[in-house]
Amino acid sequence: MNSCSRYFFAALFLMPTLVFAKTVELATFPIPLMVEDSERGLFVNLTKEIAKRTNKKIHISVYPTGKALLIFSGNKVQGLFPGLDVSIPKKAPRSSSFYVKVDHIFFKKGQTLESVKDLEGKKVGLTFRYPYSKELLLNKKIKFEYAADDVLNMRKLGQGQIDAFIVEERSGLKALQLSGEKDILFNKEKPIAQQEVFYAFQNNEEGKELADLFSKTIEAMKKDGSLQRLLVSP
């Protein structure tokens, strides 16, 4: 075998490794409207746009919330979205914020629940393994009841099994639509918590480079207005 042939076969052997090295593996979890599956959702669309602008090959895997966080903490993927301060290690490199998670109290018509104080003595629905504010979770006067997803919580609220449900505004409205329940309200002017949302990466050189790259792209999208347009629900 001549030297040219050896180089050719060596290149073929290395090609899968090179292709894999260029793929950024990101984990996420289902959120109504935001992450419908690996191809649909506002946050998924944003990730695709970042991939396009940075010329990066990004592969998105959707897992149950707890598994997604476990896979990220176990260094099985390069990054995770959406990241929030309450669920991501402080040392993890992160991108600029691309969204603000605004939590509201959803309640049945005929009630008025607008603050954490109003929830004391109530049975309040939460979604299993979703991040909530410490102020809410540390209040011992509130009885929390967990469900697997937002749609199930909306159904429980509509059927009177819980008194209130805490959820991000837009994904909550989508869950309400999917649940088919009626006469469920929230006060848009009275959020109970706000948390910035970002992409989180592994605490290594590659993670720092990805965080910087994603941040620059997000900031550019903020300036040209495309970020806001992309995150507007259809």
C-alpha positions in Angstrom: 0.0 0.0 0.0 1.5 3.3 -1.0 1.7 6.4 1.2 -1.3 8.1 -0.5 -3.5 5.1 0.2 -2.5 5.0 3.8 -3.4 8.7 4.3 -6.7 8.1 2.5 -7.7 5.2 4.8 -6.4 7.1 7.9 -8.7 10.0 6.9 -11.7 7.7 6.6 -11.0 6.2 10.0 -10.7 9.6 11.7 -13.7 11.1 9.9 -16.4 9.9 12.3 -14.4 11.3 15.2 -14.0 14.6 13.6 -17.6 14.9 12.8 -18.6 13.9 16.3 -16.2 16.5 17.7 -18.0 19.2 15.8 -21.4 18.3 17.2 -22.6 20.1 20.3 -24.8 17.9 22.4 -27.5 19.7 24.3 -30.0 18.3 26.7 -33.4 19.8 27.5 -36.8 18.8 28.9 -40.5 19.2 27.8 -42.1 22.6 28.4 -45.4 23.5 26.8 -44.8 26.0 24.0 -41.1 26.3 24.7 -39.9 22.7 24.1 -42.5 20.5 22.4 -39.9 18.0 21.2 -36.4 18.0 19.7 -37.7 19.8 16.6 -40.4 22.1 17.9 -40.8 24.8 20.5 -39.7 28.4 20.9 -36.5 27.5 22.8 -35.7 24.8 20.2 -36.2 27.3 17.4 -33.8 29.7 19.1 -31.2 26.9 19.5 -31.5 26.1 15.8 -31.0 29.8 14.9 -27.9 29.9 17.1 -26.6 26.8 15.3 -27.2 28.5 12.0 -25.5 31.8 12.9 -22.4 30.1 14.5 -22.1 27.4 11.9 -22.2 24.8 14.7 -23.8 21.4 14.4 -26.1 21.1 17.4 -28.0 18.0 18.5 -30.9 18.4 20.9 -32.1 15.5 23.1 -35.3 15.8 25.1 -35.5 14.0 28.5 -37.7 14.1 31.5 -36.7 17.1 33.6 -34.8 15.1 36.3 -33.0 13.0 33.8 -31.9 16.0 31.8 -30.4 17.6 34.9 -28.7 14.3 35.8 -27.2 13.8 32.3 -25.9 17.4 32.4 -24.4 17.0 35.9 -22.9 13.7 34.8 -21.0 15.4 32.0 -22.8 13.3 29.3 -23.6 16.4 27.2 -21.9 19.7 26.6 -24.8 21.8 27.6 -28.4 22.2 28.9 -31.3 24.5 28.3 -33.2 26.2 29.8 -30.9 26.9 32.7 -31.9 28.8 35.8 -29.8 29.8 38.9 -31.8 27.5 41.2 -31.0 24.3 39.2 -27.5 24.9 37.7 -24.2 24.8 39.6 -22.8 28.3 40.2 -19.5 27.3 38.5 -21.1 26.2 35.3 -20.3 28.6 32.4 -23.5 30.1 31.1 -24.7 32.2 28.2 -26.3 35.6 28.3 -29.9 35.5 29.4 -32.3 34.9 26.5 -35.6 34.8 28.3 -37.1 35.7 31.7 -39.2 33.0 33.4 -42.1 34.8 35.0 -44.1 32.6 37.4 -47.7 33.2 38.2 -50.4 31.8 40.4 -53.2 30.2 38.3 -56.5 29.8 40.2 -60.2 29.0 39.7 -62.6 31.8 38.8 -64.1 33.2 42.0 -60.8 33.3 43.9 -58.1 35.9 44.1 -54.6 34.5 44.8 -51.8 37.0 44.0 -48.9 36.4 46.4 -47.0 33.7 48.3 -48.8 34.9 51.4 -52.2 34.2 49.7 -51.2 30.6 49.2 -50.7 29.8 52.9 -53.2 27.2 54.0 -53.8 26.2 50.4 -53.0 23.1 48.4 -50.7 24.2 45.6 -49.8 22.3 42.5 -46.2 22.2 41.3 -44.6 20.3 38.4 -42.2 17.6 39.5 -38.5 18.7 39.2 -39.2 22.1 37.7 -37.3 25.0 39.3 -39.2 27.3 41.7 -38.2 30.2 43.9 -36.8 29.5 47.4 -39.3 32.0 48.8 -42.1 29.7 47.7 -40.6 26.3 48.5 -39.4 27.3 52.0 -42.9 28.5 53.1 -44.0 25.7 55.5 -47.6 27.0 55.6 -48.2 25.9 52.0 -49.1 22.3 51.2 -47.5 21.4 47.9 -48.7 18.6 45.6 -46.6 17.5 42.7 -47.7 16.3 39.2 -45.7 14.9 36.3 -46.4 17.9 34.0 -48.1 21.2 33.6 -51.2 19.9 31.7 -52.0 17.4 34.5 -51.7 20.2 37.0 -54.1 22.4 35.1 -56.6 19.5 35.0 -56.2 19.0 38.7 -56.9 22.7 39.3 -59.9 22.7 37.0 -61.3 19.6 38.8 -60.8 21.2 42.3 -58.1 18.8 43.4 -55.7 21.7 44.1 -56.4 25.3 45.0 -53.7 26.9 42.8 -51.0 26.0 40.3 -47.6 27.8 40.0 -46.3 28.0 36.4 -44.5 30.2 34.0 -47.0 32.5 32.3 -46.7 31.5 28.6 -46.2 27.7 29.1 -49.0 27.8 31.6 -51.4 29.3 29.1 -50.4 26.7 26.6 -50.9 24.0 29.2 -54.4 25.5 30.0 -55.3 25.3 26.3 -54.1 21.7 26.1 -56.0 20.7 29.3 -59.3 21.8 28.0 -60.2 23.3 31.4 -62.2 26.5 31.7 -62.7 29.3 34.3 -59.0 29.3 35.3 -57.4 32.7 35.7 -54.2 34.5 36.7 -53.2 38.1 37.4 -50.7 39.1 34.7 -49.7 42.2 36.8 -48.8 40.1 39.9 -46.0 37.6 39.2 -44.7 35.8 42.2 -41.2 35.2 40.8 -38.9 36.0 37.9 -35.8 34.1 36.9 -33.4 34.7 34.0 -33.1 31.8 31.6 -29.8 30.8 29.9 -27.8 28.0 28.3 -25.6 26.2 30.8 -22.4 24.4 29.8 -19.8 22.1 31.4 -17.1 23.8 33.5 -14.2 23.2 31.2 -12.5 25.1 28.3 -14.9 23.9 25.7 -17.9 24.9 27.9 -16.4 28.4 28.4 -15.9 28.8 24.7 -19.5 27.7 24.0 -20.9 30.0 26.6 -19.0 32.9 25.1 -20.1 31.9 21.5 -23.7 31.6 22.5 -23.6 34.9 24.5 -22.2 36.8 21.6 -24.9 35.4 19.3 -27.7 36.1 21.7 -26.5 39.7 22.3 -26.4 40.2 18.5 -29.9 38.9 18.2 -31.1 41.2 20.9 -29.6 44.2 19.0 -31.1 43.3 15.7 -34.5 42.4 17.2 -34.5 38.8 16.0 -34.5 37.3 19.5 -37.8 39.0 20.4 -39.4 38.0 17.1 -38.2 34.4 17.4 -39.7 34.0 21.0 -43.1 35.4 20.0 -45.5 32.4 20.0 -47.2 31.8 16.6 
